[in-house]
Amino acid sequence: MVNQITPVNPVTLDSTLEATQNGSKIDTFSDFLKEAFNKVNDLQLTAMKNDQKLVTGEIDDINQVMIDAAKADIALQLTIQIKNKVLEAYQEIMRMPL
């Protein structure tokens, strides 16, 4: 027997802004960006700390170190690409005639 497909709830801007930042509601787009940058920074710091612990012998699980490094790299690359797209959009808007 085939199960019925249930519809997926669409993601709206309101549901995105419902995200919390340290227990408080994120009210503006700049707060959303700050939180995203903080998360990328936390991933970078975690990867760096794990690298140091691996070198000093505090961590034996190289797999987790590599996973954390890959997460940090992917997050940084995504952040750079988003920055590039925002900059391109801004430059395109500035080239528009009045």
C-alpha positions in Angstrom: 0.0 0.0 0.0 1.3 3.5 -0.9 1.3 6.2 1.8 -0.2 9.6 0.9 2.3 12.4 0.4 1.9 15.1 3.0 2.6 18.7 1.9 5.6 20.5 3.2 5.1 23.7 5.0 6.7 26.6 3.1 9.5 28.5 4.9 8.6 32.2 5.3 10.5 35.2 6.4 8.5 35.3 9.6 9.5 31.8 10.5 13.1 32.6 9.8 13.0 35.7 12.0 11.5 33.5 14.8 15.0 32.1 15.3 16.4 33.0 18.7 19.7 34.6 19.5 20.8 33.8 23.1 17.1 33.4 24.1 15.9 36.6 22.6 14.0 37.0 19.3 16.0 38.2 16.2 14.2 41.3 15.1 16.3 42.6 12.1 18.2 41.2 9.2 21.4 42.6 10.7 20.8 40.5 13.8 20.3 37.5 11.6 23.6 38.1 9.8 25.4 38.7 13.1 24.2 35.4 14.5 25.2 33.6 11.2 28.7 35.2 11.4 29.0 34.2 15.0 28.2 30.6 14.2 30.8 30.6 11.4 33.3 32.0 13.8 32.4 29.4 16.5 33.0 26.6 13.9 36.4 28.1 13.0 37.4 28.3 16.6 36.3 24.8 17.3 38.3 23.5 14.4 41.4 25.4 15.5 41.1 24.1 19.1 40.7 20.6 17.9 43.7 20.9 15.7 45.8 22.1 18.7 44.5 19.2 20.8 45.3 16.7 18.1 48.9 18.0 17.8 49.3 17.9 21.6 47.8 14.4 21.8 44.7 15.4 23.8 42.4 14.0 21.0 42.9 10.6 19.5 39.9 10.7 17.2 41.2 12.2 14.0 37.9 11.7 12.3 36.1 14.2 14.5 38.9 16.7 13.9 38.6 16.3 10.2 34.8 16.6 10.3 35.0 19.8 12.4 37.6 21.2 10.0 35.3 20.4 7.0 32.3 22.0 8.7 34.3 25.2 9.3 35.6 25.3 5.8 32.2 24.8 4.2 30.6 27.4 6.4 33.4 29.9 5.6 33.1 29.2 1.8 29.3 29.7 2.0 29.8 33.0 3.9 32.2 34.2 1.2 29.8 33.2 -1.6 26.9 35.0 0.1 29.0 38.1 0.6 30.0 38.0 -3.1 26.4 37.7 -4.2 25.3 40.6 -2.0 28.1 42.7 -3.3 27.2 41.9 -6.9 23.5 42.8 -6.2 24.5 46.1 -4.6 26.7 47.0 -7.5 24.0 46.1 -10.0 21.5 48.4 -8.1 24.0 51.2 -8.1 24.4 50.9 -11.9 20.7 51.3 -12.4 19.7 54.7 -13.9 17.5 57.0 -11.8 
